[in-house]
Amino acid sequence: ESIKKSETYFQAFILQNLKVENNDFYPEIFGRNIIWIGNEVFAGSGMQKIDILTIEKINQKELIFRIIELKHPKSKMGINFAPGQLEYYINWAREDIGGHLIGGRKFNIKPVLVVLAKKFGVVSDIVVNAIKNFKDISFEPEIWEINFEGEARRISYS
């Protein structure tokens, strides 16, 4: 119930439920074999902070860095700001283009927009298309909506 109050409550709820190693809290969104969870990760100068950053171990050599941007019905910076935020974080993270996440590359940095909404269908086509285009600079960008009942739906695009 408290997740309806604000993005801060939504974020705290997620962080309280995520687990390192065998994560069973929306593993399709946050990853299953998580080895590190970051909250409000500083991304460069100013007030730019990644809401949640998870590192998932795929095998002995491969990692996936999930850059997770949360949006809530009461978020100060609305959903239309999400593509710009995610693009900034991708560029900040990619070590191969001068970024700061050691090992971060186009093939393993996965931007994820997670939107809490009363009902599904709140993400505009403009936002969907902008995030879809991140496939050129990152790995399989995704958009998820979670409704107040806790049901999750991935927004698909071609």
N, C-alpha and C positions, 0 to 999 in steps of 0.2 A: 504493500500500500504506500509506503514512504517513497518508492521510486517515482511516484506521480508528482512529488513535490518540486524536484529540481534535477538538473543534470548532475549536480554534486551527489545527491542521494542515489541516482541511477548508477553513477560511477562507483560509489562506495559499495553498493549492492553487488555489482559485477566483481569488484576486487575481493570482497569477502567470500565469494563463491568459486573463484578461479583457483586451480590447484597446480602446483608444479608436479611434473611427471604424468600421472594418469588423470588428466583433467577430464571430467565428465560434465562440466558446465558449458553448454553450447560449444562443444569441441569443433563443430563445423565452422564456427565463427572465430574462436579464439585460439584453436589448436588443441591437440590432445597431449603430445609429449613435450609439454612446455618445460623449458629449463630455466627461464628467467621471466619475471613479470615486472615491468616498470610502470609507475604511476606518475603522471605529470612530468614527463621526461623533458628537460630543457633542450630545446632545439635551436641553438644559435642565440643571438643577442635579442634583447627586448623581452617581451612577455610570451614568446612563442613556446608552447609546451604541448607535447604529444600526450593526449589523454591517457592512453594505455599502449604500451609497447610490449609485445610478447615475443620471445625467441623460442621457436620449436625445433627440436632435433628430429630430423627426418631419418638420418642414418649416421654412420660414423663420420661422414664428411660433409653432409648437407644440413644447413639450417634454413629456416624460414623466419624472417623478421616481419611480424605483423604490426603495421602502424595503424592503430585503431582510433578513429575520430568518432566521438559520441555526439549525438544531437538529441535534444529533449524538446518537448513542446514549449518549454519555458527558457530554452537556451538564449543567452544574451546575444551571441553571434548565431544567427539562424542557419538553417540548413543550406541556404544558397551560398554561404561562405565556405562550406565544407570542401568543395573541389580546390579552391585556392589554398586552403590550409593543408590539405593532403599533398598537393603538388609541392608546396614549400617543404614539407617534411620529407618527401621522397628525395628531393634534391639535397636537402641537408644530410640525409642518411647515406646516400650512395657514395661509397668510398672510391669507386672507379671514376667518378667525375669530380673528385675533390671533397667529397662529403666526409662525415664524421663517424659513421658506424663501421667499425672494423669488420671487413668481410661482406659488407652490404653492397649488393650489385643489382642490376636490372632483373636478373633471374631469380632473386631470393627476397626481394623487398615487396611485401604484399600490403597494399593499402586497403583498409576496410572501413567503410562508413556504417555505423550502427545507429539506427534511428529508433527511439522509443516513440510510439504513437498510439493514440486512442484506437485507431483502426488502420488497416493496411492501405497503402496507396497515397501516402503523403509526399513522396519524393517526386519532384517534378522531372519531366523529360530533359530539361536543361541540365539538371544536376546529374541524372543518369548518364547522359551523353558525355558530359565532361569527365566523369569518373571512368567511363568505359574507355575513353581515349588514353588513360594512364597505362594501358597495356603496352604502349610504345616506350614507356620509361620505367615500367615496373612489372611485377609478376601477378597476373590474374587478379586485377582489382575487383573488389566485391562490395555490394551494398546489401545490407540486411535491415529489415524492419522487425521490431519486437513490439507486440501490442501489450496492452495493460494486463492481459490474461497470461502473458509469458510465452505466447506462441511466436515462433520466429519464421520469417519468410525471406528467402533470398530473392532479390530483384534480378531477373534474368534479362539479358540483352544479347543481341546477335552481333 
